[in-house]
Amino acid sequence: MTPREVVHSDPEIMGGTPVFVGTRVPVETLFEHLEDGATLEEFLESFPTVERDQAVAALEIACEAVTAFAYSDRRVTADQAR
């Protein structure tokens, strides 16, 4: 899934808070639930309008973002060392 199929932000929906496409469920809610110790299945049971594929894709996108940031940070550090 592409990010546009996963997350959407519209000032008319939840004041522009990024939500899962087709829902009013903030994407941040997924991360909060996981942080609190809930499983992905428990999150999906609590928010049945979120599709499993969307939740998994959101986690993959977050992983890619964190990884890209880490690599970017390393390159900047290496460049600064020169």
C-alpha positions as CSV (number, residue, x, y, z in Angstrom):
1,M,0.0,0.0,0.0
2,T,1.1,3.5,-0.7
3,P,1.2,6.1,2.0
4,R,-1.8,7.8,0.4
5,E,-3.8,4.6,0.8
6,V,-2.9,4.5,4.5
7,V,-3.0,8.0,5.9
8,H,-5.0,11.1,5.1
9,S,-5.1,14.6,6.6
10,D,-8.1,16.9,5.9
11,P,-8.9,20.0,8.0
12,E,-12.6,18.9,7.8
13,I,-11.8,15.5,9.5
14,M,-10.6,15.5,13.0
15,G,-9.2,19.0,12.6
16,G,-6.5,17.8,10.1
17,T,-5.1,15.1,12.4
18,P,-3.7,12.3,10.2
19,V,-6.2,9.5,10.2
20,F,-6.4,6.1,8.5
21,V,-8.0,6.6,5.0
22,G,-11.7,6.0,5.2
23,T,-11.9,6.3,9.0
24,R,-11.8,8.9,11.7
25,V,-9.1,6.9,13.6
26,P,-5.9,8.9,14.1
27,V,-2.8,7.0,13.0
28,E,-1.2,8.0,16.3
29,T,-3.7,5.8,18.1
30,L,-2.1,2.7,16.6
31,F,1.3,3.7,18.0
32,E,-0.2,4.7,21.4
33,H,-1.9,1.3,21.7
34,L,1.2,-0.6,20.8
35,E,3.2,1.5,23.2
36,D,0.7,0.7,26.0
37,G,1.3,-3.1,25.3
38,A,-1.7,-3.9,23.1
39,T,-1.2,-6.2,20.2
40,L,-2.0,-5.3,16.6
41,E,-5.0,-7.7,16.8
42,E,-6.3,-5.9,19.9
43,F,-6.0,-2.5,18.1
44,L,-7.8,-3.9,15.1
45,E,-10.6,-5.3,17.3
46,S,-10.9,-1.9,19.0
47,F,-11.0,0.0,15.7
48,P,-12.8,-2.2,13.2
49,T,-12.9,0.5,10.5
50,V,-9.1,0.2,10.2
51,E,-8.1,-2.5,7.8
52,R,-5.3,-4.8,8.8
53,D,-3.3,-4.0,5.6
54,Q,-3.5,-0.3,6.5
55,A,-2.2,-0.8,10.0
56,V,0.7,-3.0,8.8
57,A,1.5,-0.5,6.1
58,A,1.6,2.3,8.7
59,L,4.1,0.3,10.7
60,E,6.2,-0.4,7.6
61,I,6.1,3.3,6.6
62,A,7.2,4.3,10.2
63,C,10.0,1.7,10.1
64,E,11.2,3.1,6.7
65,A,11.1,6.6,8.0
66,V,13.1,5.8,11.2
67,T,15.6,3.8,9.2
68,A,16.0,6.5,6.6
69,F,16.5,9.1,9.3
70,A,19.2,6.9,10.9
71,Y,21.1,6.5,7.6
72,S,20.7,10.2,6.9
73,D,22.1,11.1,10.3
74,R,25.1,8.8,9.8
75,R,25.9,10.4,6.5
76,V,25.7,13.9,8.0
77,T,28.0,12.7,10.8
78,A,30.5,11.2,8.3
79,D,30.5,14.4,6.2
80,Q,31.1,16.5,9.3
81,A,34.1,14.4,10.2
82,R,35.8,15.2,6.9
